[in-house]
């Protein structure tokens, strides 16, 4: 496993990142793990923004990708349930108020193609 710098543009949006992926994939199979901060996932607009960013990285790197919600032990049950329903394409439109037609169509498309439950991980803390 290779952990890259937290500045996503250094790996995902520069040629050096694609070259690194190519070098790593020569002898091995490669996949990307996209970490989504649990705090940002609790707000519907931030959640959609993370899914857009995740989709952009997947498109740019062109390798299989798994979305992971980090620090999930910091979420309460209601937050977990909301994120789960949004990730399955349910209720995300209702959770977003005042969106225009473009945003509505974009979110519907994202839900269709990325509508899978996210993997949760924690750093061993206690659940609130």
N, C-alpha and C positions, 0 to 999 in steps of 0.2 A: 504494500500500500504506500502510495506517495501522497503526502499532505502538501498542498501547494499554499502559497501565501493567501491571506484573506482578501487581498485586493483582486477581485474576480477578473478585472480587465487584463491583468498581467498574464493570465493563462488562457482565458476564453477568447479574448479579442485581439490578441497579437499573434503574429506568425510563429513566434517561439513556442507558444502553447501547443499549437497543432503539430509542430516539429517534435516536441517532447512526447506527445501522444503517439506519434508515428514511431519514434524510437522505442518507446515502451511496448508497443504492440507488435514489434517484429518477432520477439521470441515468446510473447505471452498474449493472452486475451486481456482486453482492457475494458473497463467500465468506469463511469464517472459517478461519484456520490455527491449529490447536491444537498448541502446542509441548509435547512430553513430554520431560522431562529424561532423558537416557540412563542416568544413574546410578540414578534411581528405577526405570527399566524393567528393571533386572537382577534385581530381587526379585519373585517372582510375586505376592505380596500387594500390593505397591506398584504393580505393573503393572496389576492389576485395578482398583485404586483410581483410577489415572489414566484408565483406560477409562471407569469410572463417572463421573468428573468431566467427561471429554470429552463423554460422552453427555448429561450434564446441561446443559452449555453449548450443545450443538447443539440440544437441545430448547428451551432458553430463548430463544436468538437466532433460531431458526427460519430459518436460512440454510444452504446447503451448507457442509460442513466437511471439511477434510483434516487428519488427524493426522500430525504430523511429529516424529520422534525427533531432538532436537537433540544436538549434540556427539557424533555417532555415531562419530567418529574415536577416541573414548576407549574404545570397546568392543573387547574381544578377540573372536576368532572364535567361541568357545563361547558367549559372551554374546549375540552377534548371532544365532546359530542358535537359542538358547533363545527369544529375543524373537520371532523369526520363527515358530517353531512355536506359541508362545502366541497370536500375532496371527492365525494361521490356524485357531485353535480346537483345535489338537492339544496334548496333554500339559499343558495348563494345570491341569486337574483333578488330574492326577497330581502336579504340582509343588506344589500346595496341599495341605498335610496338615492333618487335623483340622478340616475345614469341616463346618458343619451343613447340613441339608437345604435351608433357605432360600438359603444362599450357593451351594450346588450348583446349584439351579434358576436363580438369578440369573446365575451365570457361564455356564451353558448358553445362556441367552437372549442374553446379551451376545455370546458367541461366534458365535451364529447371525446376529445383526444387525450386528456390527462386525467380523466375521472377515475382514478384508482386511489385507494387508501394509501396514505403516506406511512412510511415506517417511522416508528417512534424510538428514540434513544434518550437515555439520560446519563447524567454523570454520577449516578449513585446517590443523589440526594433523596430526602424524604418528600413524599407527596403531601401537598397542603390539605 
